Amino acid sequence: MLIRFIASNFRSLKEEVEFNMLTGAFKTHAHHVYKAGKVEVLRAAAIYGANGAGKSNLVKAIAFLRALVDEGKIDQSVSREKFKLDAKCEQKPIEFEIEFFKNKKIYKYGVSLDQTTVVEEWLYESGITKDDKLIFERKSHKGQRPTIRMADKYSKTAKAKLLIELMQDNLLKNNQLLLGKNEELKIAEIDDIRECIVSDLFIINPDETLIRSLPRLLSLFTDFKNLANHLLPSLDTGIKEITTESIDLEVFFGKDDKEFVKDILEELESESEVSRITSQGEIWVTKEDGKVVVKKAITQHRGIEDDPVTFELSEESDGTRRLVDYIPVVDLILNYPTTVIIDEIDRSLHPHLVKTLLQKLMSDPEAQGQLIFTTHESNLLDLNLFRQDEIWFAEKESTSGSTHFYSLSDFKPRYDLDIRKGYLNGRFGAIPFLAPLENLNWHQHAEAE
């Protein structure tokens, strides 16, 4: 469960910017609140803002940290990601800090980066109501070896002390994360925070799908297939059923793709299944009754005479395919304590479909995960759908060009207030400033031409 994320000197996030999933003093939608140790966290967050305000930069910052932790090192200089509108920022590091709840503990992990160097890195067990507990701290020193300070319980034995010495001497390079050295360190808390950031955090960009395994999920998991076949027909897509079709491998590819078939068969000698993206969409290759078959996702509609008509996924509309992309998202949030972040949730989707999908997701009292998304869709500004503390705004300072974030709860609005109308009227900021149309002088320009 994500609790808090802080970033500075990354793209438009110049000064330290905090985004959090902490609850405010509101009583509505009690089932949107999860207990995370000594704190309560929210199920969702909707982030609004004008184009260019920096909403997506928050998502990119979290994605950057996730990729860094996954890789375990800096591959190339981070300087190009720094805030560019102030020359002083060139000499300052990029900093991230993230706070997660995992295995009944709250962890606070942070890192400071400059060029290809991890300047500082720290991991604490957050105390909330008492002092944080150190797990490790690491600092780099120009021209010198890094210094590492570990909690006493990880540095008691002679073997542990020797390992830390070796890390400082040559095992830990300046571009590497200490968090990425757990095969050597073997510390459970490091495993926990790595799992939080890499395995429990999913990020979907506007033109990206979450999981490329739809045929496999539909074939192997009955609960997932039932969810898909409950969701899609209920959203007025015209789809009566989504399922899979099995086709002999060589029949599917034909005579012109012998090399491709050969590669798949060779891979199946060591693997039980193979996934591929083809010109006909995503396929899953496996063995069925002793034969190698291709499974692909198909949809069923009803014809004029109520007869079933099969469609390829590629024949469905962009909006329907985007909804299909979101089925794994819904499955994750309903069934697993994960955090899913979607940049532009309304991309290619009708506003009514987005709202209906979110209503289904937010009304389920058994959901276990979190959903964070950016949007321009004002119809989602509905206190029957979200709590006041689940609505956030991004705004860019006119003088510095830097982004800051704030919650609707900062305004303490009445529950019966028309939030959508207030937002569109500029009451909460985070909308583009548009000059009056009569001041654009369109007619004058036309006459000049």
C-alpha positions in Angstrom: 0.0 0.0 0.0 1.4 3.4 -1.0 1.3 6.0 1.8 3.4 8.9 0.5 5.6 9.9 -2.3 8.0 13.0 -2.3 10.1 14.3 -5.2 12.2 17.3 -5.9 14.2 18.7 -8.8 12.6 16.2 -11.2 11.2 17.8 -14.4 8.6 20.4 -13.3 8.7 19.2 -9.6 11.3 21.8 -8.5 10.8 22.2 -4.8 9.9 19.3 -2.6 6.5 18.1 -3.7 4.4 15.6 -1.6 1.6 13.4 -2.8 0.0 11.1 -0.2 -2.8 8.7 0.3 -3.5 9.6 3.9 -7.1 10.2 5.1 -8.5 13.5 6.1 -11.2 14.1 8.8 -14.1 12.8 6.6 -16.6 10.2 7.4 -18.0 9.5 3.9 -17.3 6.3 1.9 -15.8 4.5 5.0 -15.1 1.4 2.8 -12.6 3.6 0.8 -10.3 3.5 3.9 -7.7 0.8 4.6 -5.8 0.3 7.8 -2.1 0.4 7.3 -0.6 -0.2 10.7 -1.0 3.0 12.8 -2.3 5.1 9.9 -5.3 4.9 7.5 -4.8 5.2 3.8 -7.2 5.7 0.9 -8.3 3.4 -1.9 -8.1 6.0 -4.6 -6.8 9.3 -5.8 -8.0 11.3 -8.8 -5.5 14.0 -9.9 -6.7 17.0 -12.0 -4.8 19.8 -13.7 -4.4 21.8 -16.9 -2.4 20.5 -19.8 1.3 21.1 -18.9 0.6 21.5 -15.2 2.7 18.5 -14.2 0.2 15.8 -13.4 2.1 13.3 -15.6 5.4 14.3 -14.1 4.3 12.9 -10.8 3.6 9.6 -12.5 6.9 9.8 -14.4 8.8 10.4 -11.1 7.2 7.3 -9.5 7.9 5.3 -12.7 11.6 6.6 -12.7 12.1 5.5 -9.1 10.5 2.1 -9.9 12.7 1.5 -12.9 15.8 2.6 -10.9 15.0 0.1 -8.1 14.2 -2.6 -10.6 17.5 -2.1 -12.4 19.5 -1.6 -9.2 21.7 1.1 -10.7 21.8 4.3 -12.8 22.4 3.5 -16.4 22.9 7.0 -17.7 23.2 10.5 -16.3 20.0 11.7 -14.6 20.9 15.4 -15.3 18.5 15.6 -18.2 15.6 14.9 -15.8 16.3 17.9 -13.6 14.2 21.1 -13.4 15.5 23.2 -16.3 13.9 26.6 -15.7 16.4 27.5 -12.9 20.1 27.1 -13.6 20.8 26.6 -9.9 19.0 23.2 -10.1 21.8 21.9 -12.4 24.0 21.7 -9.3 21.4 20.0 -7.1 20.5 16.3 -6.9 17.2 14.8 -7.8 15.6 13.4 -4.7 12.8 10.8 -4.2 11.3 9.3 -1.1 8.5 6.7 -1.0 6.6 5.3 2.0 4.8 1.9 1.8 3.0 -0.4 4.1 4.0 -4.1 3.8 3.9 -7.1 6.1 2.5 -5.0 9.0 5.4 -2.5 8.8 5.7 1.0 7.2 8.9 1.5 5.3 10.4 4.8 4.1 12.9 4.6 1.3 14.7 7.5 -0.2 17.5 8.2 -2.7 19.4 11.3 -3.9 20.9 11.2 -7.5 23.3 13.3 -9.4 24.6 12.5 -12.9 25.5 8.8 -12.6 26.1 8.8 -8.8 23.8 7.7 -6.0 24.7 10.6 -3.6 22.6 9.3 -0.7 20.3 6.4 0.0 18.3 5.5 3.1 15.8 3.0 4.3 13.9 3.3 7.6 11.1 1.5 9.3 8.7 4.4 9.9 7.7 4.9 13.5 4.8 7.3 12.8 4.2 8.1 16.5 7.8 7.4 17.6 11.3 7.7 16.1 12.0 5.9 12.8 14.1 2.8 13.0 17.3 2.8 10.8 17.7 -0.1 8.4 20.5 1.5 6.4 22.0 4.8 5.3 24.5 5.2 2.6 26.5 8.3 1.4 28.9 8.8 -1.5 31.9 11.0 -1.2 33.6 12.5 -4.2 36.9 10.7 -4.9 36.4 8.5 -1.8 34.7 5.2 -1.0 31.0 5.4 0.1 30.1 5.1 3.8 27.4 2.7 4.9 25.6 2.7 8.3 23.5 -0.3 9.1 21.2 -1.0 12.0 23.0 -2.8 14.8 21.1 -6.0 14.3 22.5 -6.3 10.7 26.1 -5.5 11.7 26.6 -7.5 14.9 28.7 -10.4 13.6 32.2 -10.4 12.2 30.8 -11.7 8.9 28.3 -8.9 8.6 30.9 -6.3 9.4 33.3 -7.7 6.8 30.5 -7.6 4.2 29.8 -4.0 4.9 33.5 -3.2 4.6 33.7 -5.0 1.3 30.6 -3.1 0.1 32.3 0.2 1.0 35.7 -0.9 -0.6 34.6 -2.1 -4.0 31.4 -4.2 -4.1 29.1 -1.1 -4.2 29.8 1.2 -7.1 28.7 4.8 -7.1 26.0 4.2 -9.7 24.5 1.2 -7.8 21.8 1.1 -5.2 22.5 -0.6 -1.9 18.9 -1.7 -2.2 20.0 -3.7 -5.2 22.5 -5.7 -3.2 20.2 -7.9 -1.2 21.5 -11.2 -2.7 24.6 -10.4 -0.7 23.0 -8.6 2.2 20.0 -11.0 2.7 17.9 -8.5 4.7 14.1 -9.2 4.8 13.2 -5.5 5.1 15.1 -4.8 1.8 13.2 -7.6 0.1 10.0 -6.0 1.4 10.6 -2.5 0.1 11.9 -3.8 -3.3 8.7 -5.9 -3.6 6.6 -2.9 -2.8 8.2 -0.7 -5.5 8.8 -3.3 -8.2 6.1 -6.0 -7.8 3.2 -4.3 -6.0 3.3 -1.0 -8.0 1.9 -1.0 -11.5 2.1 2.1 -13.8 0.1 2.5 -17.0 1.0 5.2 -19.4 -1.6 6.6 -21.9 -0.6 4.3 -24.8 0.4 1.3 -22.8 -1.4 -1.9 -21.6 -0.8 -3.3 -18.1 -0.4 -7.0 -18.7 0.3 -8.7 -22.0 -1.2 -12.0 -21.1 -5.0 -11.7 -21.7 -5.3 -15.1 -23.6 -3.5 -16.8 -20.9 -5.5 -15.2 -18.1 -8.8 -16.0 -19.9 -7.7 -19.6 -20.4 -6.3 -20.5 -17.0 -8.2 -18.4 -14.5 -11.9 -19.0 -14.2 -12.4 -16.1 -11.7 -10.7 -13.7 -14.1 -12.8 -14.8 -17.1 -16.0 -14.5 -15.0 -15.0 -11.0 -14.0 -14.3 -10.0 -17.7 -17.6 -11.5 -18.7 -19.5 -9.6 -16.0 -17.7 -6.3 -16.7 -17.8 -6.0 -20.5 -21.5 -6.7 -21.1 -22.5 -4.4 -18.3 -20.6 -1.5 -19.9 -22.7 -1.4 -23.0 -19.9 -2.5 -25.3 -22.0 -4.8 -27.4 -19.9 -7.7 -26.2 -21.8 -10.7 -24.9 -18.7 -12.8 -24.1 -15.0 -12.6 -24.2 -13.2 -15.9 -24.5 -10.3 -17.7 -26.3 -10.0 -19.6 -29.6 -7.6 -22.5 -30.0 -5.8 -22.9 -33.4 -3.2 -25.3 -34.4 0.2 -23.6 -34.4 1.1 -24.3 -38.1 -2.4 -23.5 -39.3 -2.3 -20.1 -37.4 1.0 -19.0 -39.0 0.7 -20.7 -42.3 3.6 -21.6 -44.7 5.2 -18.2 -44.8 6.3 -18.1 -41.1 8.3 -21.3 -40.8 11.2 -19.6 -39.1 8.9 -17.9 -36.5 7.2 -21.3 -35.8 10.6 -22.9 -35.5 11.7 -20.3 -32.9 8.5 -20.9 -30.9 8.9 -24.7 -30.9 12.5 -24.4 -29.8 11.5 -22.1 -26.9 8.7 -24.6 -25.9 11.4 -27.3 -25.4 12.5 -25.4 -22.3 9.3 -23.4 -21.5 5.7 -24.7 -20.9 4.2 -21.6 -22.7 5.2 -18.7 -25.0 3.5 -15.3 -25.4 3.9 -13.2 -28.6 2.6 -10.0 -30.1 1.7 -10.7 -33.8 0.0 -8.8 -36.6 -3.3 -10.5 -35.4 -2.8 -9.3 -31.8 -1.5 -11.0 -28.7 -1.3 -14.8 -28.7 -0.4 -17.5 -26.1 1.2 -20.7 -27.3 0.9 -23.8 -25.2 0.3 -27.6 -25.4 -3.2 -28.9 -25.4 -4.0 -32.6 -25.6 -0.5 -33.3 -26.9 -0.7 -30.7 -29.6 0.9 -27.2 -29.8 -1.9 -24.6 -30.1 -2.2 -20.9 -30.4 -4.8 -19.3 -28.1 -6.0 -15.8 -28.9 -8.7 -13.7 -27.3 -11.9 -13.2 -29.2 -15.2 -11.5 -28.5 -18.8 -12.7 -29.2 -21.6 -10.3 -30.2 -25.2 -11.1 -31.1 -26.3 -10.8 -34.7 -29.6 -9.5 -36.0 -31.2 -12.9 -35.6 -29.6 -13.4 -32.2 -26.9 -15.7 -33.5 -23.4 -15.4 -32.1 -20.9 -13.4 -34.2 -17.2 -13.7 -33.5 -14.9 -10.6 -33.6 -11.2 -10.3 -33.4 -10.1 -7.9 -30.7 -8.5 -5.8 -33.4 -12.0 -5.3 -34.9 -13.3 -3.7 -31.7 -13.2 0.1 -31.2 -10.3 1.8 -29.5 -12.5 2.5 -26.5 -13.5 -1.2 -26.1 -9.9 -2.3 -26.4 -9.0 0.2 -23.7 -11.7 -1.3 -21.5 -10.3 -4.8 -22.1 -6.8 -3.4 -21.1 -8.4 -2.3 -17.8 -9.8 -5.8 -16.9 -6.5 -6.9 -15.3 -6.4 -3.5 -13.5 -9.9 -4.2 -11.9 -8.8 -7.7 -11.1 -5.7 -6.5 -9.3 -7.4 -3.8 -7.3 -10.3 -6.1 -6.3 -8.1 -9.1 -5.3 -4.6 -7.9 -4.3 -3.1 -5.3 -2.1 -1.4 -3.5 -5.0 -1.2 0.1 -6.2 -2.1 0.9 -9.8 -1.3 4.3 -11.3 -2.9 5.2 -14.6 -1.9 8.4 -16.5 -5.0 9.7 -18.4 -7.5 7.1 -17.4 -10.0 8.6 -19.8 -7.9 8.1 -22.9 -10.1 6.7 -25.7 -13.0 6.2 -23.4 -16.4 7.9 -23.3 -16.9 9.9 -20.0 -19.9 7.8 -19.1 -17.9 4.5 -19.5 -15.1 5.8 -17.3 -17.5 6.9 -14.6 -19.5 3.6 -14.7 -16.3 1.6 -14.5 -15.1 3.6 -11.5 -18.5 3.3 -9.8 -18.3 -0.5 -10.1 -14.7 -0.5 -8.7 -15.2 2.0 -5.9 -18.5 0.6 -4.6 -17.1 -2.9 -4.0 -16.5 -3.2 -0.2 -14.1 -6.2 -0.6 -11.5 -4.4 -2.8 -7.9 -4.7 -1.5 -5.9 -2.4 -3.8 -5.4 1.3 -4.6 -6.1 3.2 -7.8 -4.4 6.5 -8.6 -5.1 8.2 -11.9 -4.8 11.5 -13.7 -7.7 12.9 -15.7 -9.4 16.0 -17.2 -12.8 14.4 -16.9 -14.8 16.8 -14.7 -17.8 14.3 -14.5 -15.7 12.3 -12.0 -15.7 15.2 -9.6 -18.5 13.7 -7.7 -18.6 13.3 -3.9 -21.0 10.3 -4.4 -18.0 8.6 -6.1 -15.0 9.9 -4.2 -14.2 11.4 -0.8 -12.9 14.9 -0.6 -9.4 13.7 0.3 -9.3 11.4 -2.7 -9.4 14.4 -5.2 -6.1 16.1 -5.9 -5.1 19.1 -8.1 -1.8 19.9 -9.9 -1.0 23.5 -10.6 2.0 25.2 -12.2 3.4 28.4 -10.6 3.2 31.2 -13.2 6.5 32.8 -12.0 8.8 29.7 -11.5 7.1 27.2 -13.8 7.2 24.6 -11.0 4.4 22.2 -10.1 2.7 21.9 -6.7 0.0 19.5 -5.6 -2.9 20.0 -3.2 -6.0 18.1 -2.1 -9.6 19.2 -2.4 -9.8 18.6 1.4 -7.5 21.6 1.8 -10.6 23.7 0.9 -12.8 21.9 3.4 -15.8 21.9 1.0 -19.3 21.0 2.1 -20.4 17.6 1.1 -23.4 18.9 -0.9 -21.2 21.4 -2.9 -21.2 20.9 -6.7 -17.5 20.1 -7.0 -17.6 19.9 -10.8 -19.1 23.3 -11.2 -16.7 24.8 -8.7 -13.7 23.3 -10.5 -14.8 24.5 -13.9 -15.3 28.0 -12.5 -11.8 28.0 -11.2 -12.6 27.8 -7.5 -9.9 25.2 -6.9 -7.4 26.3 -9.5 -5.7 23.6 -11.6 -7.5 24.7 -14.9 -5.9 26.5 -17.8 -6.2 30.3 -18.0 -7.9 31.2 -21.2 -8.0 34.7 -22.7 -11.5 36.0 -23.5 -12.4 34.9 -27.1 -13.1 38.5 -28.1 -9.4 39.4 -27.2 -8.0 36.8 -29.7 -8.5 39.2 -32.6 -9.3 36.4 -35.1 -11.1 38.8 -37.5 -8.1 41.2 -37.5 -5.7 38.4 -38.4 -8.1 37.2 -41.1 -8.3 40.7 -42.7 -4.5 41.0 -42.6 -4.1 37.8 -44.6 
